[in-house]
């Protein structure tokens, strides 16, 4: 890359920061309820895209002000021990990701259940929650329902909350499909990553308000990424052209937070802006147009400013 292009990228980043929305909490929000004892905000970091050691990542996350991290469960003992050491050193909490992978339903269900059982029973450090990339969008309603039943059973046995993410390619990939599971499964609890639905439905979901409201009522964990009608991730939420999308997401999150505040229940967020190619890049060079880590830390600070207990 030549010097002119490097300077352009650097100057663009500086300009973007200068023009960023001054304070996202300035967006008007419904009056918060009386915050009951027991509520607390817990903001987690993602190591998605990080190429260093888990120890280095945990130290960096702790220094930035995160409360914990969300990582994929690994059955590798060495990986587990490295994670436990890093968590003990930094005092960070952890949430695990679990899923099945095979396109054959029977194998997929076995993989999913095995991973979930291991994550809830074998971990030296008890996770705050398990977040699931659940099922497949092409499995039948009955097959995906059986996976929900399995996770509910394991959650009750372990006492660890198990959430199902509203994620593309998985069972809850679209709002109208998720509604069927919400209506049929009263114990279903969600990780709300509504950026996926904005992309799937090519809208900010104004025409699906009733379904979104149902999802907000079931959400126990939030992935704080900003989507838009043409993609699951804006290039930089600080840029003024994304103000409407940012406001829409904070309006949804406000409702979940207020429900937890009124109930006196803790709430976990994950700042989950991803690396290239989730993060748009310049052609040919694949140079990201913004800095993933800076964006996630910015989001963490906005969440803490807006939602920490008074």
URCOR-V610790 format. One record per pair of residues at least 24 apart in sequence whose C-alpha atoms are under 10 Angstrom apart, sorted by the first residue. I is the first residue (numbers start at 1). J is the second residue. If there is no record, write none. Layout:
BEGIN
((I J) (I J))
END
This chain:
BEGIN
((1 285) (1 287) (6 287) (9 282) (9 287) (9 288) (9 289) (9 290) (10 289) (10 290) (12 289) (12 290) (13 236) (13 289) (13 290) (13 291) (15 239) (16 236) (16 237) (16 238) (16 239) (16 240) (16 290) (17 236) (17 238) (17 239) (18 238) (18 239) (19 238) (19 239) (19 240) (20 236) (20 237) (20 238) (20 239) (20 240) (20 241) (20 242) (20 243) (21 237) (21 238) (21 239) (21 240) (21 241) (21 242) (21 243) (21 246) (22 238) (22 240) (23 238) (23 302) (23 305) (23 306) (24 237) (24 238) (24 243) (24 246) (24 247) (24 250) (24 299) (24 302) (24 303) (24 305) (24 306) (25 247) (25 250) (25 302) (25 303) (25 304) (25 305) (25 306) (25 307) (26 247) (26 306) (27 243) (27 246) (27 247) (27 248) (27 250) (27 251) (28 247) (28 250) (28 251) (29 247) (29 250) (29 251) (29 254) (29 255) (30 251) (30 254) (30 255) (30 258) (31 254) (31 258) (32 254) (32 255) (32 257) (32 258) (32 259) (32 261) (32 262) (32 307) (33 257) (33 258) (33 259) (33 260) (33 261) (33 262) (33 263) (34 258) (34 261) (34 262) (34 263) (34 264) (35 258) (35 259) (35 260) (35 261) (35 262) (35 263) (35 264) (35 265) (35 309) (35 310) (36 260) (36 261) (36 262) (36 263) (36 264) (36 265) (36 309) (37 261) (37 262) (37 263) (37 264) (37 265) (37 266) (37 309) (38 260) (38 261) (38 262) (38 263) (38 264) (38 265) (38 266) (38 267) (38 309) (39 257) (39 258) (39 260) (39 261) (39 262) (39 263) (39 264) (39 265) (39 266) (39 267) (39 308) (39 309) (40 257) (40 260) (40 261) (40 264) (40 265) (40 266) (40 267) (40 268) (40 307) (40 308) (40 309) (40 310) (41 67) (41 257) (41 260) (41 261) (41 265) (41 266) (41 267) (41 268) (41 269) (41 303) (41 304) (41 307) (41 308) (41 309) (42 66) (42 67) (42 68) (42 69) (42 93) (42 128) (42 221) (42 266) (42 267) (42 268) (42 269) (42 270) (42 300) (42 303) (42 304) (42 307) (42 308) (43 67) (43 68) (43 69) (43 70) (43 93) (43 222) (43 223) (43 224) (43 267) (43 268) (43 269) (43 270) (43 271) (43 299) (43 300) (43 301) (43 303) (43 304) (44 68) (44 69) (44 70) (44 71) (44 92) (44 93) (44 94) (44 95) (44 222) (44 223) (44 224) (44 268) (44 269) (44 270) (44 271) (44 272) (44 300) (45 69) (45 70) (45 71) (45 94) (45 95) (45 269) (45 270) (45 271) (45 272) (45 273) (45 293) (45 296) (45 297) (45 300) (46 70) (46 71) (46 72) (46 223) (46 270) (46 271) (46 272) (46 273) (46 274) (46 293) (46 296) (47 71) (47 72) (47 272) (47 274) (47 293) (48 72) (48 272) (48 273) (48 274) (48 275) (48 292) (49 273) (49 274) (49 275) (49 276) (49 292) (49 293) (50 274) (50 275) (50 292) (50 293) (53 82) (53 83) (53 86) (54 79) (54 82) (54 83) (54 84) (54 85) (54 86) (54 87) (55 82) (55 83) (55 84) (55 85) (55 86) (55 87) (55 89) (55 90) (56 86) (57 86) (58 83) (58 86) (58 87) (58 89) (58 90) (58 91) (58 92) (59 86) (59 87) (59 89) (59 90) (59 91) (59 92) (60 90) (61 90) (61 92) (61 293) (61 297) (62 87) (62 90) (62 91) (62 92) (63 90) (64 297) (64 298) (64 300) (64 301) (65 297) (65 300) (65 301) (65 304) (66 92) (66 93) (66 270) (66 271) (66 297) (66 300) (66 301) (66 304) (67 91) (67 92) (67 93) (67 94) (67 268) (67 269) (67 300) (68 92) (68 93) (68 94) (68 95) (68 127) (68 128) (68 268) (68 269) (68 270) (69 93) (69 94) (69 95) (69 96) (69 127) (69 269) (69 270) (69 271) (70 94) (70 95) (70 96) (70 97) (70 127) (70 128) (70 129) (70 130) (70 131) (70 269) (70 270) (70 271) (70 272) (71 95) (71 96) (71 97) (71 98) (71 130) (71 131) (72 96) (72 97) (72 98) (72 99) (72 115) (72 119) (72 130) (72 131) (72 132) (73 97) (73 98) (73 99) (73 115) (73 116) (73 118) (73 119) (73 120) (73 123) (73 130) (74 98) (74 115) (74 118) (74 119) (74 123) (75 115) (75 118) (75 119) (75 122) (75 123) (80 122) (80 123) (80 124) (80 125) (81 123) (81 124) (83 124) (83 125) (84 123) (84 124) (84 125) (87 125) (88 125) (93 125) (93 126) (93 127) (93 128) (94 125) (94 126) (94 127) (94 128) (94 129) (94 130) (95 119) (95 125) (95 126) (95 127) (95 128) (95 129) (95 130) (95 131) (95 161) (95 268) (95 270) (96 120) (96 123) (96 126) (96 127) (96 128) (96 129) (96 130) (96 131) (96 132) (96 162) (97 129) (97 130) (97 131) (97 132) (97 133) (97 162) (97 163) (97 165) (98 130) (98 131) (98 132) (98 133) (98 134) (98 162) (98 163) (98 164) (99 131) (99 132) (99 133) (99 134) (99 135) (99 164) (99 170) (100 132) (100 133) (100 134) (100 135) (100 136) (101 133) (101 134) (101 135) (101 136) (102 135) (102 136) (103 135) (103 136) (103 138) (103 139) (104 139) (105 135) (105 136) (105 138) (105 139) (105 140) (105 143) (105 144) (106 143) (108 134) (108 135) (108 136) (108 147) (109 134) (109 135) (109 143) (109 144) (109 146) (109 147) (109 150) (110 147) (112 147) (112 150) (112 151) (113 147) (113 150) (113 151) (113 154) (116 150) (116 151) (116 154) (116 155) (116 162) (117 151) (117 154) (117 155) (117 157) (117 158) (119 160) (120 154) (120 155) (120 157) (120 158) (120 159) (120 160) (120 161) (120 162) (121 154) (121 157) (121 158) (121 160) (126 158) (126 160) (127 160) (127 161) (128 159) (128 160) (128 161) (128 162) (128 268) (129 155) (129 159) (129 160) (129 161) (129 162) (129 163) (129 220) (129 221) (129 268) (130 155) (130 160) (130 161) (130 162) (130 163) (130 164) (130 191) (130 221) (131 161) (131 162) (131 163) (131 164) (131 165) (131 190) (131 191) (131 221) (132 162) (132 163) (132 164) (132 165) (132 166) (132 167) (132 170) (132 190) (132 191) (133 163) (133 164) (133 165) (133 166) (133 167) (133 168) (133 169) (133 170) (133 171) (133 172) (133 191) (134 163) (134 164) (134 165) (134 166) (134 167) (134 169) (134 170) (134 171) (134 172) (134 173) (135 164) (135 169) (135 170) (135 171) (135 172) (136 167) (136 168) (136 169) (136 170) (136 171) (136 172) (136 173) (137 167) (137 168) (137 169) (137 170) (137 171) (137 172) (137 173) (137 174) (137 177) (138 169) (138 170) (138 171) (139 170) (139 171) (140 171) (141 171) (141 177) (141 180) (141 181) (142 181) (143 171) (144 170) (144 171) (144 172) (144 181) (145 171) (145 181) (145 184) (145 185) (145 188) (147 171) (148 181) (148 185) (148 187) (148 188) (148 189) (149 185) (149 187) (149 188) (151 187) (151 188) (152 185) (152 187) (152 188) (152 189) (153 187) (161 189) (161 220) (161 221) (162 188) (162 189) (162 190) (162 191) (162 220) (162 221) (163 188) (163 189) (163 190) (163 191) (163 192) (163 218) (163 219) (163 220) (163 221) (163 222) (164 188) (164 189) (164 190) (164 191) (164 192) (164 193) (164 219) (164 220) (164 221) (165 189) (165 190) (165 191) (165 192) (165 193) (165 194) (165 196) (165 219) (165 221) (165 222) (165 223) (166 190) (166 191) (166 192) (166 193) (166 194) (166 195) (166 196) (166 197) (166 215) (166 219) (166 222) (166 223) (167 191) (167 192) (167 193) (167 194) (167 195) (167 196) (167 197) (167 200) (167 232) (168 193) (168 195) (168 196) (168 197) (168 199) (168 200) (168 232) (169 196) (172 196) (172 197) (173 197) (173 200) (174 198) (174 199) (174 200) (174 201) (175 200) (175 201) (175 205) (175 208) (175 209) (175 211) (175 212) (175 214) (175 215) (176 201) (176 208) (176 211) (176 212) (177 211) (178 211) (178 212) (178 214) (178 215) (179 210) (179 211) (179 212) (179 214) (179 215) (180 211) (182 211) (182 214) (182 215) (182 217) (182 218) (183 214) (186 218) (187 218) (188 218) (188 219) (189 215) (189 216) (189 217) (189 218) (189 219) (189 220) (189 221) (190 215) (190 216) (190 217) (190 218) (190 219) (190 220) (190 221) (190 222) (191 215) (191 216) (191 218) (191 219) (191 220) (191 221) (191 222) (191 223) (191 268) (191 269) (191 270) (192 216) (192 218) (192 219) (192 220) (192 221) (192 222) (192 223) (192 224) (192 252) (192 253) (192 256) (192 269) (193 219) (193 221) (193 222) (193 223) (193 224) (193 225) (193 226) (193 227) (193 232) (193 249) (193 270) (193 272) (194 222) (194 223) (194 224) (194 225) (194 226) (194 227) (194 228) (194 232) (194 249) (194 252) (194 253) (195 223) (195 224) (195 225) (195 226) (195 227) (195 228) (195 229) (195 231) (195 232) (195 233) (195 234) (195 245) (195 249) (196 225) (196 226) (196 227) (196 228) (196 229) (196 231) (196 232) (196 233) (197 227) (197 228) (197 229) (197 231) (197 232) (198 226) (198 227) (198 228) (198 229) (198 230) (198 231) (198 232) (198 233) (198 245) (198 249) (199 227) (199 228) (199 229) (199 230) (199 231) (199 232) (199 233) (200 228) (200 229) (200 230) (200 231) (200 232) (201 228) (201 229) (201 230) (202 227) (202 228) (202 229) (202 230) (202 231) (203 227) (203 228) (203 229) (203 230) (203 231) (203 245) (204 228) (204 229) (204 244) (204 245) (204 248) (204 249) (205 229) (205 248) (206 248) (212 252) (213 252) (213 255) (213 256) (215 252) (215 256) (216 252) (216 253) (216 254) (216 255) (216 256) (216 257) (216 259) (217 255) (217 256) (217 259) (218 256) (219 253) (219 256) (219 257) (219 259) (219 260) (219 267) (220 256) (220 257) (220 260) (220 265) (220 266) (220 267) (220 268) (220 269) (221 256) (221 257) (221 266) (221 267) (221 268) (221 269) (221 270) (222 253) (222 256) (222 257) (222 267) (222 268) (222 269) (222 270) (222 271) (222 272) (223 253) (223 268) (223 269) (223 270) (223 271) (223 272) (223 273) (224 249) (224 250) (224 253) (224 269) (224 270) (224 271) (224 272) (224 273) (224 296) (224 299) (224 300) (224 303) (225 249) (225 270) (225 271) (225 272) (225 273) (225 274) (225 295) (225 296) (225 299) (226 250) (226 271) (226 272) (226 273) (226 299) (227 273) (231 278) (232 273) (232 274) (232 278) (232 279) (233 272) (233 273) (233 274) (233 278) (233 279) (233 280) (234 273) (234 278) (234 279) (234 280) (235 273) (235 278) (235 279) (235 280) (235 281) (235 288) (235 289) (235 290) (235 291) (235 292) (235 295) (236 273) (236 279) (236 280) (236 289) (236 290) (236 291) (236 292) (236 294) (236 295) (236 296) (237 273) (237 295) (237 296) (237 298) (237 299) (238 295) (238 298) (238 299) (250 303) (250 306) (253 303) (253 307) (254 306) (254 307) (257 306) (257 307) (257 308) (258 307) (261 307) (261 308) (261 309) (267 307) (269 300) (269 303) (270 296) (270 299) (270 300) (271 295) (271 296) (271 297) (271 298) (271 299) (271 300) (271 303) (272 296) (272 299) (272 300) (273 297) (273 299))
END
